Amino acid sequence: MNITELSQKTKEELLKLLDEKRSDVQDLKMQMASGKIKSAKSLKESKKDIARIFTLLNQEKDSQK
């Protein structure tokens, strides 16, 4: 997901997506540890998505002050 797609979502949608991405990261870490997947590309992308979501949530929080 890119930042423009995420910026169109509501706060509730972002929080739900954040939970999903965190779960994905946990699952991907387990799969990498067990050797089921070799590439870390999907793990890296999920972590970047989490960072983008946190950025948007923090910008929203700062704009309310």
N, C-alpha and C positions, 0 to 999 in steps of 0.2 A: 504494500500500500504506500502511496505517496502522501505527502503532507496536505495536498489540496483535497484529496478524498477524505482524509481524516478530519480536516477543518470543517467539513460540511455536516459532521455528525454531532449529535447532542452530547452533553456531558454523560448522561446515563449510558448512551451507546458506546462512548469511549471507555467508560469503566467496565462495561461488559466485555468489550474487545480486549481490554487490558488483561482481564482474568483469563480469557481464552488464550491469549498469546503467552502468558506466564505458564499455563498448563502445557502448551505446545513446547515451550523451551524445556520444561521438566521432562516431557516424554522424549524429546529429541536427545537430551543428555543421557537418558537411560538407554536409548537405542544405540547411541555412539559407544557407550561403555560396554554394551553387550556385543558390539561388532555388527549390528544389523545394518547400519548405514556407514558409509565411508566418508562421504562429503559433509563438511560442516557448513555448507552454503545456506541451507535452510535454517540452521540454528542461528547463523549470523544475521540473516534477514529478519527473523523473529525478534532478536534482540534489538535490532535497529527500529523495528515497528514499535516496540515497547518504549524506546527512547523518544520516538516521535509523539507518541500518545502522552507521555509525561510532559513533554515540551508544551503541547497544546493545553493540557490541564493547568500547568503552571502559568501560562500566559493568560488564561481565562481568570485564574485566581488573582493575578497581579492587576488585571484590568478592573476588577471589582473594588480594589482599594481606593 
